[in-house]
Amino acid sequence: MSKRGSAIARRVIHTLALQSISTSRTGEAKNPVLRDYYLKKCESKPKLVAMGAVAYKICNMIFAILRNNKPFEIIKPEDHIKQYNAPKCGIAA
């Protein structure tokens, strides 16, 4: 991770990533999609590199939320692919 930009913003995004991959007291993931992504990355990469990948994904999520002006909702990757491949309009070409 580069040290460009705001140190406070980097710290906030790192804290968001840390909280997103953690589990609650009951043992369930706070954000199951990001936790699965983190655990998958940890199989082949060091933990801080995997944390950086999660932070990058959170940055992409933040910018998508701001761009689309929609609230955040947790969507599994399989559901996201179904929504993406669904026809955009009712007219068939």
N, C-alpha and C positions, 0 to 999 in steps of 0.2 A: 504494500500500500504506500502510495506516495505521501509526502508530507506537505502537499500543496493545498491551498484553500484554508478554510477556517478550522482551527484546532478544536473549537467547541463543537462544530458540526460533526467532525470525525468522531469525537468522544460520544456524542449523542447516538450516532449511527452504530458505533461499536456496542454501546449499552443496549440499544434496541436489538441488535443481533444476539447478544448474550441472553437477554430475556426471552427472545423468540425461540431459542433452541432449548431453553430450560424446561423442566417439568414442574408441575404443581405438587402440592403436598400429597395428593392422592396418587401421584405417579403418572398422570396423563400429561401429554405434551401441551404446552400453551399454544403453540402453532405447529400442528402435526406435519404440515407440508414442509416448513423450513427445517424442522427437526429431522425428518427423514432425509432431506437434502444434505444436511450437515453430517449425519451419520454415514451416508453413502460416500461423501467426500473424505471423511476421516479414514475410510478403508485404504485409501491410496495416498493420502497427503497428511502432513502434520496438522495438528489441531488449529494452530493459528492461521495457517493457509486456508483451511476449511472455514474458519470464522471470517476471513476476508472475503471468501466467496459468498457467504451468507450476507455480509454487509453490502456487497455489490448488488446482490439480488434485492435487498431491501431498498437500496437507492433506486433501482429500476422500478420497484413497486411505488415508491413515493412519487416519482416523476409521472408514472402512468395515472396515479390518482389525481395529481394536479392537472395533467393534460386533459383527462376525460371528465373531470369535475364530478366524480362518482365516489360514494363511500367505500371504504375498504371492506372486503369480505374474503374469507378464506375459501379458495376453490382448489380442489385436488387437480393435479395435472391432467388426469384422464378426463375430468369434466371440462376442463379448459379446452382440451383438444376437440371435444364434441361440440362445444359452443363455437369454436373457431371454424370448424368444418361445416357447421350448419349453414344452410342457404341464407344469404344476406337479405334477399327480397323474394317475393312470391313469383317472380317472373323467371321462367326457365329459358335458357338460350337455345 
